Amino acid sequence: MTDKTTHFGAKTVPEDEKAGMVRSLFTDVANKYDIMNDVMSVGIHRIWKEAMMDWLAPRAGQRLLDVAGGTGDVSFKFLKRAGHGHATVCDLTESMLVEGRKRAEAAQLADSLDWVVGDAMALPFDDNSFDVYTISFGIRNVTRPQDALAEAYRVLRPGGRLMVLEFSQLPNPMMQKAYDVYSFNVIPRMGQIIANDRDSYQYLVESIRNFPDQETFLEMVKDAGFEQAKYRNLTLGIAALHSGWKI
């Protein structure tokens, strides 16, 4: 048993318990997860994922590892943009992958997709295996995000690209305050109505507030060894894209 602690929303919990708590939460919400993303972002997550693809510019034949890939949203977009290639969806929660496999796109792209249960901090893949690593709204649920970035660096080939899409911080304190009021008051209530699950949505809102701001996370990306690391704010900084290269 480790003495180290970490955040699970507003709670402080032992590090070695967080992964199980996250897995349990996403097992509970798996069949409502796509609706949940629409609620959390008022549908804007779809635009953010397209912006991610625009910056990523997938190329034919590339191999993608989509970590915390859940129901496969990003992998489907990547394969369509690339024309042909291969995507591996890796997630801690098997029920999320099961939901992803049920989607119509999964059947059409079956030959180009793998679904793998795995932990972002200890990926079950060889070094230098992938051209692109993505993680969308997942890294803030990882117990030690720096370990996940180190693993991303390990599994990418030289010349490989990291792209992280995550909820972030608004640069203006007044706007941040207004957004917090919306987040903490409206989103858990919507969760109760739509998914009959207030607690999961409350956790997600709290986890956003605990995540490092854009500049802090940029330094973490650089510390993992990535070069040409940059970020772009989306919708005033409600979300941010961080990009880096393994050179």
Backbone bond lengths (Angstrom), bond angles and torsions (degrees), N, CA, C in turn:
res aa  C-N    CA-C-N  psi(-1)  N-CA   C-N-CA  omega(-1)  CA-C   N-CA-C  phi
1 M - - - 1.466 - - 1.532 109.16 -
2 T 1.322 115.91 125.37 1.462 119.72 -179.73 1.524 111.32 -83.51
3 D 1.336 115.35 151.27 1.461 119.90 175.91 1.524 111.18 -87.00
4 K 1.325 117.37 -11.23 1.458 119.97 -174.49 1.527 110.11 -72.42
5 T 1.333 114.21 145.86 1.462 119.10 178.71 1.525 109.58 -121.85
6 T 1.341 114.56 164.12 1.457 121.58 178.32 1.516 108.01 -148.73
7 H 1.334 116.32 177.11 1.461 120.88 178.83 1.519 110.60 -88.63
8 F 1.328 115.78 139.88 1.461 121.95 162.41 1.522 104.49 -127.19
9 G 1.340 115.05 91.41 1.459 119.04 -169.65 1.517 108.95 64.59
10 A 1.330 116.75 -129.26 1.468 120.92 -178.94 1.524 111.73 -85.69
11 K 1.340 117.02 -7.91 1.470 120.38 -178.04 1.528 110.26 -87.88
12 T 1.323 115.07 153.15 1.466 121.25 169.93 1.528 106.88 -102.98
13 V 1.323 116.10 126.32 1.469 120.24 -176.26 1.524 109.36 -132.66
14 P 1.344 117.90 156.96 1.469 120.03 174.75 1.531 109.99 -59.77
15 E 1.337 116.04 139.90 1.469 120.88 -177.98 1.526 112.61 -53.59
16 D 1.329 115.73 -40.01 1.465 117.59 -173.49 1.536 112.65 -77.26
17 E 1.338 117.35 -0.88 1.472 119.78 176.73 1.524 112.69 -101.23
18 K 1.350 117.14 -16.54 1.471 118.78 -171.09 1.524 112.58 -63.97
19 A 1.329 117.52 -45.25 1.471 119.79 -175.65 1.527 110.88 -57.34
20 G 1.323 116.16 -42.43 1.465 120.38 179.11 1.524 111.91 -64.04
21 M 1.342 115.98 -37.53 1.466 120.46 179.40 1.529 110.25 -68.26
22 V 1.331 116.03 -41.29 1.468 119.97 177.97 1.531 109.93 -64.82
23 R 1.344 116.24 -44.30 1.465 120.38 -179.87 1.525 110.29 -59.37
24 S 1.331 115.84 -44.15 1.456 120.96 -179.36 1.532 111.29 -62.68
25 L 1.328 115.74 -43.14 1.463 120.42 -179.86 1.528 110.26 -60.67
26 F 1.326 117.14 -49.03 1.461 119.55 -175.83 1.524 112.38 -75.31
27 T 1.334 117.73 -22.91 1.463 119.79 171.65 1.520 109.14 -64.76
28 D 1.343 115.85 -41.71 1.465 120.89 -179.46 1.526 112.47 -65.31
29 V 1.335 116.81 -34.74 1.475 119.00 -173.18 1.527 113.25 -103.29
30 A 1.333 118.16 4.36 1.475 120.56 -171.22 1.526 112.94 -51.97
31 N 1.327 116.83 -45.98 1.470 117.78 -174.98 1.518 112.39 -78.11
32 K 1.327 117.54 -4.32 1.470 121.21 176.24 1.537 111.07 -116.08
33 Y 1.332 117.11 8.36 1.463 119.58 -168.54 1.524 112.77 -64.94
34 D 1.333 117.17 -40.97 1.464 118.96 -178.13 1.528 110.83 -67.61
35 I 1.343 116.13 -37.99 1.475 120.01 174.59 1.519 109.38 -63.37
36 M 1.338 115.85 -40.78 1.460 121.59 -177.87 1.536 111.08 -59.66
37 N 1.325 117.54 -43.15 1.463 120.28 178.17 1.524 110.82 -62.23
38 D 1.338 115.87 -38.85 1.468 119.20 177.55 1.525 110.80 -62.70
39 V 1.331 116.20 -41.85 1.474 120.53 -179.50 1.521 110.71 -66.54
40 M 1.340 115.85 -48.28 1.471 120.50 -175.30 1.519 111.68 -59.37
41 S 1.334 116.62 -36.31 1.468 120.29 -173.29 1.525 112.34 -112.90
42 V 1.328 117.13 9.10 1.472 122.48 -174.91 1.547 109.52 53.23
43 G 1.314 115.46 39.76 1.467 121.02 176.96 1.519 114.72 81.87
44 I 1.336 117.20 -7.62 1.470 119.94 -172.94 1.532 111.76 -72.99
45 H 1.352 117.51 -18.01 1.480 119.07 -179.56 1.518 111.19 -57.10
46 R 1.338 117.13 -29.54 1.470 120.48 179.08 1.531 110.76 -65.70
47 I 1.336 115.81 -41.05 1.478 121.03 177.69 1.531 109.54 -66.99
48 W 1.349 116.69 -40.74 1.463 120.68 179.62 1.530 110.69 -61.80
49 K 1.339 116.30 -40.19 1.473 119.20 -179.36 1.532 110.74 -68.69
50 E 1.323 117.41 -32.99 1.470 119.66 174.69 1.531 110.08 -67.60
51 A 1.346 116.44 -39.23 1.478 120.21 177.07 1.528 110.17 -62.79
52 M 1.326 115.67 -37.21 1.465 120.97 176.77 1.534 110.12 -61.33
53 M 1.336 116.22 -44.97 1.469 120.57 179.54 1.525 111.15 -65.69
54 D 1.350 116.76 -37.24 1.469 119.98 178.78 1.528 109.99 -59.59
55 W 1.330 116.93 -44.52 1.463 120.31 -178.09 1.532 110.94 -73.24
56 L 1.324 114.79 -36.06 1.464 120.19 -178.48 1.536 111.61 -70.27
57 A 1.335 116.33 -36.51 1.477 122.35 -179.37 1.528 112.03 49.24
58 P 1.357 117.91 66.06 1.471 120.72 -178.88 1.524 111.97 -56.08
59 R 1.334 114.74 142.64 1.463 121.01 179.48 1.529 110.06 -117.51
60 A 1.313 114.68 151.05 1.466 120.75 -178.72 1.525 110.38 -55.38
61 G 1.335 115.20 136.79 1.462 121.04 174.88 1.522 115.01 86.85
62 Q 1.328 117.91 -3.36 1.470 119.14 -179.28 1.531 111.02 -73.59
63 R 1.334 113.59 151.75 1.470 121.12 175.83 1.530 108.49 -106.37
64 L 1.320 115.56 121.63 1.469 122.70 -179.20 1.516 110.51 -105.19
65 L 1.332 115.80 137.21 1.462 121.48 164.89 1.521 106.94 -111.66
66 D 1.331 116.01 115.56 1.465 121.82 179.78 1.528 107.88 -106.43
67 V 1.342 115.58 101.42 1.471 121.47 -175.01 1.530 109.21 -88.41
68 A 1.339 115.39 145.22 1.470 121.41 -171.19 1.531 107.51 55.15
69 G 1.340 114.57 36.19 1.469 121.58 -172.22 1.509 114.45 -75.41
70 G 1.334 116.95 -10.12 1.465 121.73 171.43 1.505 113.81 51.88
71 T 1.339 115.40 -116.32 1.465 120.83 -173.63 1.529 112.61 -92.06
72 G 1.334 117.19 10.45 1.462 120.42 167.37 1.520 117.14 91.40
73 D 1.332 116.32 4.60 1.472 121.31 -178.94 1.532 114.02 -42.96
74 V 1.328 115.49 -55.51 1.466 120.79 -173.84 1.530 110.33 -69.72
75 S 1.321 116.73 -39.90 1.475 119.83 179.41 1.526 111.70 -61.85
76 F 1.334 117.12 -41.68 1.468 119.96 178.62 1.534 110.28 -61.86
77 K 1.321 116.31 -44.93 1.478 120.51 179.98 1.536 110.09 -62.28
78 F 1.332 115.34 -43.23 1.471 120.35 -178.49 1.530 110.75 -60.76
79 L 1.323 116.94 -48.19 1.467 120.62 -176.74 1.524 111.44 -65.32
80 K 1.332 116.25 -37.58 1.465 118.97 178.48 1.527 110.71 -65.91
81 R 1.326 116.52 -40.86 1.472 120.37 -179.50 1.537 110.58 -69.64
82 A 1.336 115.93 -38.57 1.476 119.94 -176.42 1.528 112.00 -71.00
83 G 1.329 115.99 -27.09 1.470 119.82 -175.83 1.519 110.54 90.83
84 H 1.324 115.99 -56.50 1.465 119.92 167.88 1.522 107.38 -150.15
85 G 1.323 114.60 150.94 1.460 121.28 -177.29 1.512 108.03 170.23
86 H 1.310 116.52 -159.77 1.461 120.31 179.52 1.518 109.66 -142.08
87 A 1.324 115.98 137.98 1.463 121.13 177.84 1.521 110.01 -126.35
88 T 1.329 115.56 135.13 1.460 122.31 173.12 1.523 107.38 -111.93
89 V 1.327 115.60 117.84 1.467 121.13 176.42 1.521 107.23 -92.56
90 C 1.320 116.91 119.25 1.462 121.79 -178.25 1.527 108.44 -118.43
91 D 1.314 117.00 128.31 1.466 120.72 -178.19 1.524 109.19 -147.84
92 L 1.330 114.55 148.88 1.468 121.60 178.49 1.530 111.42 -69.32
93 T 1.338 115.93 -25.89 1.463 121.86 -169.74 1.518 110.91 -108.43
94 E 1.312 116.32 110.27 1.464 120.25 -175.23 1.524 111.78 -61.39
95 S 1.329 117.89 -36.61 1.467 119.52 -177.06 1.523 112.02 -65.13
96 M 1.342 117.20 -26.98 1.468 119.89 175.20 1.534 109.70 -66.91
97 L 1.320 116.32 -42.67 1.465 120.83 179.14 1.528 110.84 -65.33
98 V 1.321 115.92 -37.22 1.469 121.04 178.10 1.532 109.80 -61.41
99 E 1.342 116.35 -44.27 1.473 120.15 177.15 1.524 110.64 -61.76
100 G 1.334 116.55 -40.93 1.465 120.42 179.79 1.509 111.95 -61.32
101 R 1.332 115.95 -41.72 1.475 120.53 -178.57 1.530 111.32 -63.28
102 K 1.334 117.09 -25.13 1.464 120.71 -178.22 1.532 112.27 -76.24
103 R 1.322 117.33 -15.79 1.461 120.08 -174.81 1.528 110.91 -71.20
104 A 1.317 115.96 148.15 1.471 121.41 -176.43 1.522 111.33 -57.48
105 E 1.349 116.19 -39.92 1.474 119.30 -179.15 1.522 111.18 -60.82
106 A 1.343 115.81 -32.56 1.473 119.97 -177.31 1.529 110.42 -62.80
107 A 1.329 116.13 -38.66 1.468 119.90 179.62 1.527 110.57 -67.71
108 Q 1.343 116.04 -42.14 1.470 120.07 -178.20 1.529 111.94 -66.71
109 L 1.335 115.99 -31.75 1.468 120.94 -173.63 1.531 112.79 -108.50
110 A 1.332 116.12 18.36 1.473 120.75 -171.47 1.529 113.25 -52.58
111 D 1.330 117.40 -38.79 1.474 120.55 -177.32 1.523 112.37 -70.41
112 S 1.336 116.42 -18.48 1.465 120.72 -175.72 1.536 112.59 -105.36
113 L 1.328 116.74 7.34 1.473 120.41 -172.96 1.522 111.83 -127.87
114 D 1.332 115.26 138.81 1.473 121.30 166.85 1.516 107.57 -121.35
115 W 1.316 116.83 148.53 1.462 122.95 177.08 1.526 107.38 -121.99
116 V 1.332 117.21 117.73 1.468 121.24 -171.42 1.536 109.98 -130.29
117 V 1.333 116.27 128.98 1.467 120.06 172.85 1.528 107.96 -78.87
118 G 1.326 117.04 125.92 1.462 119.49 -178.60 1.517 112.14 -166.93
119 D 1.319 114.64 161.41 1.466 123.73 -177.40 1.526 109.20 -101.31
120 A 1.340 116.72 129.29 1.472 121.60 -179.05 1.525 112.37 -58.16
121 M 1.339 117.56 -25.51 1.472 120.92 -177.62 1.528 112.73 -87.91
122 A 1.331 116.78 -8.00 1.481 121.20 179.01 1.527 107.60 -152.00
123 L 1.321 115.94 72.29 1.466 120.63 -173.25 1.528 111.74 -67.61
124 P 1.345 117.28 137.56 1.466 120.88 -178.41 1.527 112.40 -84.79
125 F 1.351 116.84 47.99 1.465 121.67 -177.57 1.522 109.83 -134.31
126 D 1.334 115.13 155.96 1.466 120.78 179.58 1.524 111.07 -73.06
127 D 1.321 115.14 160.13 1.466 121.16 172.21 1.534 109.43 -58.42
128 N 1.329 115.69 149.97 1.473 121.56 170.84 1.529 113.24 54.79
129 S 1.342 115.97 44.95 1.474 120.21 -174.02 1.526 114.47 -101.91
130 F 1.334 118.14 -21.65 1.467 120.53 -169.92 1.526 111.68 -128.47
131 D 1.337 114.48 153.49 1.472 120.99 177.30 1.529 111.32 -87.57
132 V 1.324 115.63 -31.18 1.470 120.88 -175.22 1.528 108.70 -138.73
133 Y 1.339 116.05 139.45 1.470 122.85 174.60 1.525 106.92 -123.85
134 T 1.327 116.63 123.55 1.463 120.57 174.59 1.520 109.99 -121.77
135 I 1.328 115.45 150.08 1.463 121.77 170.59 1.522 106.59 -147.12
136 S 1.328 116.48 120.54 1.465 122.19 -174.03 1.520 110.01 -118.73
137 F 1.309 115.82 119.48 1.476 122.24 179.65 1.522 111.33 52.87
138 G 1.324 115.96 34.59 1.458 119.84 -177.95 1.511 113.37 -124.12
139 I 1.332 117.54 -28.52 1.464 118.00 -170.10 1.525 111.77 -70.46
140 R 1.336 117.16 -24.87 1.470 117.68 179.32 1.533 111.64 -74.07
141 N 1.343 116.89 -13.01 1.462 120.42 176.14 1.529 112.37 -90.40
142 V 1.330 116.34 -6.93 1.470 121.00 -179.17 1.535 108.65 -79.60
143 T 1.323 116.67 138.46 1.468 120.64 -176.48 1.518 111.42 -59.85
144 R 1.342 116.62 -46.80 1.475 120.88 179.95 1.530 108.21 -127.22
145 P 1.340 117.62 91.38 1.471 120.51 -176.70 1.527 113.51 -56.28
146 Q 1.344 117.71 -32.64 1.466 119.04 179.94 1.524 110.83 -63.68
147 D 1.335 117.07 -36.89 1.472 120.66 176.47 1.530 111.05 -64.57
148 A 1.337 115.96 -38.03 1.471 119.63 178.64 1.525 110.52 -64.88
149 L 1.337 117.49 -40.00 1.471 120.74 178.12 1.522 111.01 -65.60
150 A 1.335 116.72 -37.96 1.471 120.44 177.37 1.530 110.42 -63.74
151 E 1.316 116.69 -39.38 1.468 121.03 177.80 1.528 110.81 -67.45
152 A 1.327 116.21 -38.22 1.470 119.94 176.84 1.525 109.37 -58.80
153 Y 1.318 115.76 -45.47 1.467 121.24 -179.83 1.530 110.33 -61.61
154 R 1.324 116.26 -41.87 1.478 121.18 -177.47 1.529 111.64 -62.74
155 V 1.343 117.22 -45.34 1.473 119.37 -172.19 1.527 112.89 -83.30
156 L 1.340 117.22 -13.38 1.466 119.20 177.60 1.528 111.13 -78.85
157 R 1.319 115.97 145.06 1.459 121.02 173.11 1.523 109.22 -74.48
158 P 1.329 118.02 156.63 1.468 119.33 170.52 1.537 109.05 -55.99
159 G 1.326 115.81 132.10 1.470 120.20 -172.79 1.516 112.45 90.90
160 G 1.338 116.51 -0.90 1.467 121.52 -178.67 1.524 112.45 -77.66
161 R 1.311 115.36 159.93 1.466 122.57 -172.80 1.517 111.47 -119.88
162 L 1.331 115.21 133.67 1.469 122.91 172.38 1.527 108.65 -101.94
163 M 1.332 117.40 136.94 1.458 120.32 171.92 1.522 109.05 -140.39
164 V 1.343 115.29 123.87 1.468 122.23 -178.49 1.523 108.52 -117.18
165 L 1.328 116.49 123.74 1.464 122.29 173.03 1.525 107.04 -109.67
166 E 1.321 116.01 123.89 1.472 118.97 -176.31 1.529 110.21 -151.92
167 F 1.324 115.48 148.21 1.461 119.83 169.98 1.522 108.48 -58.29
168 S 1.325 116.83 143.41 1.456 119.27 -173.93 1.524 110.76 -139.60
169 Q 1.340 116.29 -152.84 1.473 121.23 -173.43 1.525 109.78 -116.74
170 L 1.315 116.17 138.55 1.464 119.50 174.20 1.520 109.73 -77.32
171 P 1.346 117.38 139.52 1.468 119.47 -175.43 1.529 113.57 -72.27
172 N 1.330 117.56 -19.36 1.464 121.64 -177.60 1.533 109.75 -98.82
173 P 1.352 118.72 120.78 1.472 120.95 -174.99 1.530 114.02 -59.13
174 M 1.339 117.65 -37.37 1.465 119.81 179.54 1.531 111.17 -66.73
175 M 1.340 115.09 -41.87 1.470 118.82 177.85 1.522 110.90 -65.63
176 Q 1.340 115.77 -38.80 1.463 119.62 178.85 1.527 110.14 -62.06
177 K 1.338 115.80 -40.25 1.478 120.24 -179.31 1.536 110.16 -63.44
178 A 1.333 115.71 -44.47 1.468 119.79 179.24 1.530 110.71 -63.05
179 Y 1.334 115.81 -40.44 1.462 120.42 179.36 1.528 110.71 -65.80
180 D 1.335 116.61 -39.49 1.464 120.61 177.54 1.527 111.42 -61.79
181 V 1.329 115.98 -41.89 1.474 120.08 179.14 1.528 109.18 -60.06
182 Y 1.335 115.98 -46.24 1.468 120.17 177.22 1.531 110.34 -60.15
183 S 1.341 115.73 -50.16 1.466 120.54 -175.17 1.516 111.99 -58.29
184 F 1.325 115.35 -51.69 1.468 119.30 -171.73 1.520 113.18 -76.55
185 N 1.342 116.79 -25.90 1.468 118.86 -177.31 1.524 113.11 -97.54
186 V 1.321 116.28 -37.40 1.464 118.95 -171.78 1.529 112.45 -92.19
187 I 1.339 116.95 -46.21 1.473 119.25 -171.40 1.536 112.82 -63.63
188 P 1.350 120.28 -46.34 1.471 117.52 178.08 1.533 112.85 -61.01
189 R 1.345 116.92 -34.45 1.470 119.32 177.20 1.521 111.36 -65.84
190 M 1.342 115.62 -42.47 1.469 119.15 176.49 1.524 110.71 -60.91
191 G 1.335 115.32 -38.98 1.462 120.12 177.66 1.517 111.84 -60.17
192 Q 1.324 115.56 -40.21 1.466 121.14 178.72 1.527 110.04 -62.87
193 I 1.341 115.80 -43.75 1.470 120.87 -176.17 1.530 111.09 -71.96
194 I 1.318 116.48 -46.99 1.474 120.28 -171.58 1.527 112.28 -81.83
195 A 1.331 116.28 -44.30 1.472 119.54 -174.04 1.532 112.37 -113.95
196 N 1.338 116.78 3.20 1.468 121.08 -176.05 1.526 110.35 53.06
197 D 1.333 116.11 40.74 1.463 121.09 -172.78 1.525 109.41 -149.59
198 R 1.318 116.00 84.13 1.467 120.19 179.99 1.529 111.30 -70.92
199 D 1.338 116.87 -39.41 1.469 121.13 -170.73 1.525 112.52 -62.96
200 S 1.344 117.21 -41.12 1.466 120.20 -178.55 1.521 110.66 -63.59
201 Y 1.328 115.50 -41.66 1.463 119.68 -179.34 1.530 110.32 -69.82
202 Q 1.323 116.11 -36.74 1.472 119.83 176.78 1.534 109.66 -61.19
203 Y 1.336 116.23 -43.61 1.473 120.05 177.21 1.524 110.72 -58.88
204 L 1.344 116.70 -46.92 1.462 120.26 -176.20 1.523 111.51 -60.96
205 V 1.329 116.70 -41.03 1.469 120.62 178.02 1.531 109.92 -63.88
206 E 1.329 116.40 -45.17 1.474 120.39 -179.45 1.534 111.06 -64.64
207 S 1.336 115.94 -37.11 1.470 119.52 -177.85 1.537 110.82 -67.15
208 I 1.322 116.90 -31.82 1.473 120.48 177.22 1.530 109.92 -64.02
209 R 1.329 115.80 -43.00 1.472 119.91 -178.48 1.528 111.95 -66.24
210 N 1.324 117.28 -28.40 1.464 120.91 -177.66 1.530 113.00 -84.21
211 F 1.326 116.96 -10.48 1.467 119.22 -174.06 1.526 110.33 -79.64
212 P 1.342 118.27 144.30 1.471 120.57 -178.75 1.537 112.31 -58.43
213 D 1.329 115.89 150.95 1.466 119.22 177.44 1.539 109.72 -72.64
214 Q 1.327 115.26 176.92 1.465 121.68 -171.82 1.526 112.80 -57.67
215 E 1.327 117.07 -47.46 1.471 120.77 -176.45 1.528 111.16 -67.76
216 T 1.326 116.06 -40.69 1.477 120.48 179.38 1.523 110.07 -63.31
217 F 1.335 115.83 -44.32 1.464 118.91 -179.37 1.532 110.97 -68.16
218 L 1.335 117.05 -34.53 1.464 120.70 176.06 1.531 110.94 -57.69
219 E 1.333 116.29 -41.83 1.473 120.32 178.01 1.527 111.12 -65.04
220 M 1.330 116.90 -35.18 1.469 120.63 177.25 1.530 110.80 -64.81
221 V 1.330 116.28 -39.75 1.472 120.77 177.87 1.534 109.73 -62.70
222 K 1.329 115.71 -44.23 1.478 119.96 178.77 1.534 110.70 -64.89
223 D 1.331 116.61 -40.36 1.473 120.87 -179.90 1.526 111.98 -61.92
224 A 1.326 116.36 -28.01 1.470 120.39 178.82 1.526 111.74 -76.01
225 G 1.348 117.43 -7.26 1.459 120.96 176.77 1.517 114.70 109.93
226 F 1.336 117.56 -2.59 1.465 120.13 -176.62 1.528 111.44 -75.44
227 E 1.336 114.61 140.26 1.466 122.51 179.02 1.530 109.39 -101.85
228 Q 1.336 114.69 166.53 1.472 121.23 178.76 1.527 111.47 48.15
229 A 1.331 115.25 39.17 1.464 120.15 -177.68 1.526 109.91 -75.64
230 K 1.341 114.84 132.52 1.466 121.42 -178.22 1.518 108.18 -146.06
231 Y 1.339 115.70 165.78 1.464 118.25 170.19 1.520 110.49 -138.44
232 R 1.327 114.63 158.87 1.456 122.23 174.48 1.516 107.71 -130.05
233 N 1.333 116.37 133.68 1.461 120.53 173.99 1.528 110.06 -79.30
234 L 1.318 115.84 143.61 1.456 122.93 174.89 1.530 107.77 -118.61
235 T 1.328 115.94 135.21 1.470 121.30 -179.44 1.531 110.47 48.36
236 L 1.324 114.90 57.78 1.479 123.25 174.42 1.527 114.24 68.45
237 G 1.346 117.56 7.02 1.465 119.70 -179.13 1.513 113.36 106.68
238 I 1.343 117.62 3.99 1.472 119.51 173.63 1.532 108.35 -58.59
239 A 1.336 114.80 -36.30 1.470 120.35 171.28 1.531 107.57 -131.61
240 A 1.328 115.60 163.28 1.466 120.31 176.91 1.522 108.95 -142.82
241 L 1.323 114.76 148.97 1.457 123.51 172.95 1.516 108.47 -106.52
242 H 1.319 117.64 126.69 1.471 121.90 173.44 1.528 108.04 -113.11
243 S 1.324 115.03 134.24 1.467 121.71 -177.97 1.525 109.98 -126.05
244 G 1.324 116.66 143.94 1.461 121.26 175.12 1.528 109.15 -154.55
245 W 1.339 115.03 161.62 1.468 121.56 -177.50 1.530 110.33 -123.68
246 K 1.319 115.69 140.33 1.464 120.83 171.23 1.524 107.08 -91.25
247 I 1.312 116.48 108.31 1.468 121.15 -174.00 1.529 110.55 -112.82
